[in-house]
């Protein structure tokens, strides 16, 4: 557990663990409410509510985009721009999602900044302005910078050559502009102890 008070729990999930398994373990300790998910192979921060009032406020904060989530993503290649805010559309299909420039599906906005260049790979700091299913992985792959180790949207040949057995995506920072019972969270930032 990274943080816990009378209203919320913030967990630092391992790669390969389902968010539902983290929730089940926490729920055995007492009243716990599921707020958001991370993909099984994405590691990092998850927030859970411990009271009904905290659940309502956290769900409202996510819906109203008062939650800021930053990720670290290790990708193949190097973006031409050091910083960009990219817009596209995410379309769900039977296999997962696909990204398109045409106005179909749900609009997505993904911001990235180069944090470190590492030879054939680049570490990106990614900020989600919309939070849709597989958004980071699918959008970065669409832009030509697949996440290292991503078997769904990534470059299978490069993953094999690099010996990348797991996805290199980390939910690094989370902050909530809390209101009401959670107003004390305003200005507080939770940071994962993990790195890529």
VENGI-V183163 format. One record per helix or strand of 2 or more residues. SS is the DSSP state (2 for helix, 1 for strand). FROM is the first residue (numbers start at 1). LEN is the number of residues. If there is no record, write none. Layout:
BEGIN
ss->SS from->FROM len->LEN
ss->SS from->FROM len->LEN
END
This chain:
BEGIN
ss->1 from->3 len->2
ss->1 from->8 len->6
ss->2 from->19 len->9
ss->1 from->33 len->2
ss->1 from->43 len->7
ss->2 from->52 len->12
ss->1 from->67 len->10
ss->1 from->83 len->11
ss->1 from->96 len->5
ss->1 from->106 len->13
ss->1 from->121 len->8
ss->2 from->135 len->8
ss->2 from->156 len->7
ss->1 from->169 len->8
ss->2 from->180 len->6
ss->1 from->189 len->3
END
